[in-house]
């Protein structure tokens, strides 16, 4: 008969805790964090998209960075086994969404910077001011 595969360090800790009488820690719930991530990504996406025309790119970038940092920290905890397998998959998926949002944010900010070098913004502002000012 073949020898079983050796246990990993995490599995050895679980076996030691089991025989020591200490119950293994219950997986943490990640629902509140995922709601916060969903809110941050949902708010930052329109700010990034409208940032090219409405100058909302900086607040969108701040929210995007916050979402990505939060998702990255939670993905690290998920890799360490703090969550159930299903919650860990959800965390990794939201980290992917946050990374795509971060890439979109960078492209949006580059587009905004390029448009600042053209007279587009000045033309838009002068037309807006002429519409708002009374005759």
Secondary structure by P-SEA (a helix, b strand, c coil): ccccccccaaaaaaaaaaaacccccccccaaaaaaaaaaaaaaaaaaaaacccccaaaaaaaaaaaaaaaaaaaaaaaaaccccaaaaaaaaaaaaaaaaaaaaaaaaaaaaaaaaacaaaaaaaaaaaaaaccc
